């Protein structure tokens, strides 16, 4: 669930609430970026490539926020119930 806190043409900041097991698919184009800043919980982020299994797995936690800048399709799964902020910047 996202609750929009601030929004402009290219940037968005929203509250992030994900119960354990919930997932979302994010597609980043060249020049886009995504920041995940947690207060509680843990998110697992995997990147998919066409015809290949997930190439790696990243984790966002309260002690380790995550900023993604590489283009691609990412699956974000809540390993534990997550509460925090999601910031994105679009190139277009």
Secondary structure as the mmCIF struct_conf table of DSSP 4:
data_model
#
loop_
_struct_conf.conf_type_id
_struct_conf.id
_struct_conf.beg_label_comp_id
_struct_conf.beg_label_asym_id
_struct_conf.beg_label_seq_id
_struct_conf.end_label_comp_id
_struct_conf.end_label_asym_id
_struct_conf.end_label_seq_id
STRN STRN1 UNK A 2 UNK A 7
BEND BEND1 UNK A 9 UNK A 10
STRN STRN2 UNK A 11 UNK A 18
TURN_TY1_P TURN_TY1_P1 UNK A 20 UNK A 21
STRN STRN3 UNK A 23 UNK A 28
TURN_TY1_P TURN_TY1_P2 UNK A 30 UNK A 31
STRN STRN4 UNK A 33 UNK A 48
STRN STRN5 UNK A 49 UNK A 49
TURN_TY1_P TURN_TY1_P3 UNK A 50 UNK A 51
STRN STRN6 UNK A 52 UNK A 52
STRN STRN7 UNK A 57 UNK A 61
TURN_TY1_P TURN_TY1_P4 UNK A 62 UNK A 63
STRN STRN8 UNK A 64 UNK A 64
STRN STRN9 UNK A 66 UNK A 68
BEND BEND2 UNK A 70 UNK A 70
STRN STRN10 UNK A 72 UNK A 89
#
